[in-house]
Every structure is written in structure tokens, then in C-alpha cells.
């Protein structure tokens, strides 16, 4: 195979490393604990033996500190992160995670603070929450914000719950939630667990909401429309005001999934175009690390109408200017997470917002949109674009042209790995068969974008020259394509000692 | 803006290369009348040194220099130094959900290790890749129990963390579930005589050690649940107790959820934490959240993948049973590193110190005039002190001595005005415990 076209990476030694349990050796110690400094008693004298553990935690590893450091360092090198390079997962906004914000969250006064510390002794934490709520209200153009939801999906759930509570109080919670066919899969799930049936709104030929269909579907049975704007095709909903009007005219609410807010910050405010309630993903737009799948945070912003229904407690300014917690919220939908949400994530997001300030936030949005359009323009002759025209922060290609060589989006994605890139999103939007959804974000240099464009072009050439190369990619990773069918058919979800070669058991016996 | 690599000139040249003159042209798809003309009003950019100073000043007003005996679902334990440098490896913390297994084996392997150790600790057969926290894990357990049993009546002890119960209420509010609350404020542990389980009960839900610190007789409760074909859901807010107490799995639990914060995760004013979720193999296709499984590549090499994703909402959109999309990857990693570092011996030794120190403190406090222990039940590292005057007043006075002495239970249980929930972990030195005791004495 000719790899001379791969410019960004060359192959590198990969360390093999077993599981913690396989590396365990009896008697190894990796921890340090102060000696017990109170009079020691027999455990059985403190607690009835029937309540005490009697399996000696069999199977848990015994490792030295060096073993632990080597183990996790080695397995980390099998990963790809934003710091490794461009991570163009569409709708995931994989932007640089500033180190400064990591430092802020680790300041002992935040990291060491117990969540039930009385408010007068947690003023700094409450001020972080209060100020971040203020910032997000300004960014969204909405009246009030809760920071409690732990993730975007929980934000969706919180928002729909609030709509339901408000409608219930007006006498009828209604039956249905409308969701466009281009939406992320958590939208319907969130509506369903709030007790609603879900109906799908078709997209028009430009990828926007089909207004005629929406008008026909909208009735006084519909509680809300859940809209992603810009949608997962990277398109701003051109008729957004009309969309909101149609819903509002029948007494419904418009929920906005703010996953794609990185296209809008500082340029337009959802509150100004008719949105009633929306969530944001702090781990997307506001740069907090994705952490291999969490933690995130999914704050929800609302209009004054919905403000009474926000989860409790609310941080408020008490008389002497001190901040306090208000639990007396009779209309509140309650609590969606223990304590004050993912506070450490909130600190990071506030750090991001204040670092940028007004001009920086706008500059970030503009650059993100520029980078997406730059990729689109440079690849539009090579890859099919099912919904052409300028995009916002992300662009959706399809594998239509490569399919004639039998090459699917997944093959293109896997080959991109050999070129040194993380693949784009492929699982949605569902309305684009063979989608490759690319979101570069503002934190990529022109060189990185050009290398990506080159890689995509080169892969398309490979598809026409020798499609087999793509079908077996990647070649450069620790493991190749994995057998996911067997993994699901005969699930192995944990390690178990193998009889016969379990060293730990043999040696302790 | 230093996080944007391209200079303004480079950006201009990129813009021109794709046929535009002004950046604003790219935003013309937004109707003109809703485009912002004013700045957001957040203010000018703040420099790195100024921002550090601002946050340090904010943090300095938080009472982290107090001697703390607060528990109630968030615990002070020593965090091994190795955790932070390892989780700070950007291959871990700047990666996303492991959608592409070939480039995510590091994340996938540690989740597999995490799942394994959660099974070992809880005594259960399978564990998922983690949940947001203990409270949401419990809520998902309730939803799962309803799917498994096709019943929707629940019995929950009011000694389950009050905030967890509030979250369960929020999650089940619109689903028509019936949730019976069993009062435990006078008994400590659950009194099975006051549990009215029937053939329509989906699950009995208890916490152990419960919110009052009392260890529940899980075996007896499991038998009572199973007699009616109901499940036993056990919530554990203090995961360190796994190191000392018989596992819920060994007692017959069907679903075990826990808050994993004790495993190397900073208090951080309540989050992020990590929820643990474990159950029996027969319910594998009903588990919420993500699962990592072992498999092979085409060359027979061992590798790990996200699996059983047909359960997930993006495959069966209109039939979703849970909207959870991610796990708490990085915080599951913290717990994994904690458990690897402490290991089989360390986890038990730390747990044992918690047990010993808490009992020392409890005995010393009980010796004080007017003070006593509210409940006679066994406890791990947390216990309820009966105070001679209103507990909130006692706690307030301790603050003057820079001691966070406990949680006045009246906040959650109005009838328990004389009850202070005190937590003592391995980080409390004997002299600190003695200082608490003498401060309580007046």
C-alpha cells in the first residue's frame, strides 16, 4: 500500500498493555495512608459480623504506584484527543480545552468545597453560579438560567418538564412534542420520558423545517416543537420567526436544542428570534473538556413565563448583597440532580466566557463558521453535499460519489484515521444516507484544515483507484476494525479470572 | 484571541479564497432583523493573570479551611496524587465518547476495567460505563425496575438521601408511578413491618448505609421484596463502605447504584461526580447508559467497543426508555485510577479506618452531657448525634470555631430537630475529632 500521500502522521511504536487484573501481583502496594491514630478495636466489636465483607475483595488488583502510572500512561497513547489534532465530530464542537480553566477548577477553594457548606461560607461558589447564569442569559437573550442539569440530554428533559408543568397549570399538559427528522436522538427520548408522544416534522428541500407540514401538524394538542438551530445540517432555520409564530399561535412552546450554539454566540440570540426555552452544552460551545464522554453540563435558559418552573434551589441576591439559596419555589419542576450540578464544569465555562469577553466570543463564532465554509468550499468538488449552500459551523457531506466504488462513509472515516484525523460524525442526521458531518471549530489552524482537506481528497482518489484499501482501514492503530457483532451477541462486559492461569488466586492459595 | 490559531490576516485570506469579502456575508442566512447589533454585555476579555486572580479571590471566600465533618452523600477522602497527572493526559481528557474504537482503546479499556471493579465491589454481575451521579443513577434504576417487572409501584425508605428522592420524583413525575414513602426517622434502619409490598410492587428502594448512616439489613429486605416478585434497589451514597461492608450483591440486591465520588473525586461543591450502576446479567438488555464489551479485531487481537447500543435512543427513536447519552468518562477514569492505586488492600484499609475513627468519634461524643447517639443500629462512617438543643443551633455555633460539624437533619426531616448527622473519615486526625468533641461540649 502506498502511504506516501499521508502527510500528517507516520507510524509509531505502540505499547502493549494488559488489563489491571492481569498485571496484578499479590503484595504490591501503590498507596500511602497515615497510621490509624485512634484506639483500634476489632471490626466485629463495632459491627455485627453478618454486615461485614467476607470476600477479601477477591479479584481487585494489587499494583505498585509505578505499575499504575505506566498502565494508564500506556493506554492513554491508544487514544486520540483534541490536543492530538483536529477532531471534526459534527455537532460535538471538539474545540481546544484551555489549560487555564483546568487550573481554575482545581483551586482548593473550589475543589475542596463540600456541597452542603452553609451559603454564607460558600459565597465564592455561589458567585460563580450567579455570574455564569447572568452571562448565559445575555448570550441567549433569555431571562433566567438553571445550571443544574448534568448534560445536554438532562437539559432537554428539564426544559420539556418545565413546559409540561406550565401547560399543566394552565389546565392541559397536551399530548405531543414535534421534532424535526434531522434532530439528535436524545430529543425524542427526552420528550418520551416526560410523558409525551413524539411526532416527526419533515425537512424541506433546503434542510429547514417544512412550514406547510408544521402548520398541518401544529394543534392545541402539541406542547412543544423541539428544534435544533442551526440544525444538524449546519443550516440556520431561515424561517425561524415564522416557525415560532406557528407554534406560539396554538399555545405551544419552542424548545431549542443549543448543541450548535457555537455558530450563534455573539451573532444572534435565540431569545430574540422566538425561542422559549433552550439548553446549552458547556462541553461544546464553552470548551469544557469532553473527558472521553463526560462530564458535561447542560444549562437551560428560559423566558420569564417559564422562570417559576426552574429546578430548585435558585441562587439569589439577599439583602446585604450576599448570595443565598432559595428552596421555596412552589411551581418548580423539582430537582434533576443532587446538589448544584456539575460545578467544576461551571467554573471552567465561566473562565472561557470571561477570557473571551464580548469581542472574543464573537470572533470565535465567526472563525468557527469561516472554517466550516472553508472546508465545504474546498471539498465540494470531491464529496457530495446533499444540502448545498453556505453553512454555519458544520457541513454535512455524503458518500454518494464514493459509493459507486463500493466505499461507504464508514470506510472513509476509518481511512481518515490512518491520515491522522479523528473521523467525522456519521450516526446522524438520519435524513442524509451515508453522512459525514464535519465540524472543525475555530481552534484549528489553516495548516490543520488544509491537511484534512488533502486527506479527504486523497481518500476519494484511493476509493477510485483501489477501494479495498479503504474497506480494511485503519492500518495504523493498535487494533483494526473490531467485531462488534460478536461483542453484542455474546457480551463480555467484565474481566473474570481464567481458571488455571489466575496467578493471583494460585499464589495466594 | 489566543485560542484561535489563525491570525486575522490568515482568516481574511481564507475568506477571500472561498469567494467572500466580509465575514458577515457568511451569516446572511440569519434573518437580518434578528442579528445582534449590540455587544453581549459581558465585558472586555480578561487576561490570564487577571482571571486567575479573580477566581482565586472568589475561591478564598469558600470555607475550605474549616475542619469538616460533613458527609450526607459527599465525602472527604484522601485523593492519591497520581490521579491528577494521569487524568490530565490530554489523550484522556480532550477525547470524546469512544465512537471510533480504533482511536479510543485507552478510554474503552479503562471503562472495561471500571465495569469490572464496580462488579467486584458491589457483588453484582454487570456494571455500566457510569452515570452522571448517584441521584440520577437511582432514578434510572427506578425506570429500569419498572421495565423489568412491568409494574409501577415503588416503596422507598425516607432514609434514602432526600435529594436523591427529589430527583427520582422529578424523573418519574410524568410516568404515573406510585411511590410509597416509608418513614425511618424514628427507627434508623427500615422497619420491615411498616413495608406493605404486594404483587404489584416493582421494587423496594433503600440506601445502605442510609442517610442517617445506619447499615440496613439488606438480606432481609431482599427476601421481603423477592417474596412479592419485586426487585431490591440498593443505593449507596458512600462508596467507600464497599471496602468494609458485605456487598449488596451478596445480600440479594437486584440493582445497585452508588455515588462514586469517594473514589478519588474532589468535593467540588457537588460535582462533577460519577454514578455507579450495577445489576444482574439477566437484565443486561435493560441497563441504561453505555456499556463496553470485549471483542477481537480481524487479526484476532483483543480490543474493546461500545456494545448493545441497540438499547440506545438514536436507534429506536420513538421507543426510547432513557435519554442518557453519555457517561462520566473522565470521572470514571478517576475512580478507576483510585481503585487501581489503592487496590485490594488499600480500599479495605481505608474503609476500616473510616469505621474505626467514626466509632471513636461517636463514642466520645456520646459521653458528653446531654448528647447521645440517635440510633442503635450499626454504622460505617456516619452517625446521627442527639443534641441537647436544636441541632441547627449547635452546628451554627461550631462554625464560629471553624468547624463544619455536621448536617442538621431538621432541614430534611422537620421532626428531627435534635439530630446532627456527623461524618468522620480517614482524613480526620484524632486531634481534630477531639477538637470537635470539646467544641460540642461548649
Interface residues (C-beta under 8 A of the other chain):
Chain A: X17 X19 X20 X21 X24 X28 X29 X30 X31 X32 X33 X34 X36 X37 X38 X39 X40 X41 X43 X46 X47 X48 X50 X51 X52 X53 X54 X55 X56 X57 X58 X59 X60 X61 X62 X63 X65 X68 X69 X71 X72 X73 X75 X76 X77 X78 X79 X80 X81 X82 X83 X84 X87 X89 X92 X94 X95 X96 X97 X98 X100 X102 X103 X104 X105 X106 X107 X108 X109 X110 X111 X112 X113 X114 X115 X116 X117 X118 X121 X122 X123 X124 X125 X127 X128 X135 X138 X139 X150 X151 X152 X153 X154 X156 X157 X161 X164 X173 X184 X185 X186 X188 X189 X190 X192 X193 X194 X195 X198 X235 X236 X238 X240 X241 X265 X266 X267 X268 X269 X272 X273 X287 X289 X290 X291 X292 X293 X294 X295 X296 X311 X333 X334 X335 X336 X337 X338 X339 X340 X341 X342 X343 X344 X345 X347 X351 X353 X354 X355 X356 X357 X358 X359 X360 X361 X362 X363 X364 X366 X367 X369 X370 X371 X373 X374 X377 X378 X389 X390 X392 X413 X414 X417 X422 X423 X425 X427 X428 X442 X443 X444 X445 X446 X448 X472 X474 X477 X478 X479 X480 X481 X482 X483 X484 X486 X487 X488 X491 X492 X493 X494 X495
Chain B: X1 X3 X4 X5 X6 X10 X11 X14 X15 X17 X18 X19 X20 X23 X26 X27 X28 X29 X30 X31 X33 X34 X35 X36 X39 X40 X41 X42 X43 X44 X45 X46 X48 X51 X52 X54 X55 X56 X57 X58 X59 X60 X61 X62 X63 X64 X66 X68 X70 X72 X73 X74 X76 X78 X80 X82 X84 X86 X88 X89 X90 X91 X92 X93 X94 X95 X96 X97 X98 X99 X100 X101 X102 X103 X104 X105 X106 X107 X109 X110 X112 X113 X115 X116 X117 X119 X120 X121 X123 X125 X126 X127 X129 X130 X132 X133 X134 X135 X136 X143 X161 X163 X164 X166 X167 X169 X170 X171 X173 X174 X175 X176 X215 X217 X219 X242 X243 X244 X245 X246 X247 X250 X259 X266 X267 X268 X269 X270 X271 X272 X284 X290 X291 X292 X293 X294 X295 X296 X297 X298 X299 X301 X302 X303 X304 X305 X307 X308 X309 X310 X312 X313 X314 X315 X317 X318 X319 X320 X321 X322 X323 X324 X325 X326 X327 X328 X329 X330 X331 X333 X336 X337 X339 X340 X341 X342 X343 X344 X345 X346 X347 X348 X349 X350 X352 X353 X355 X356 X357 X359 X360 X378 X379 X380 X399 X404 X407 X426 X429 X430 X433
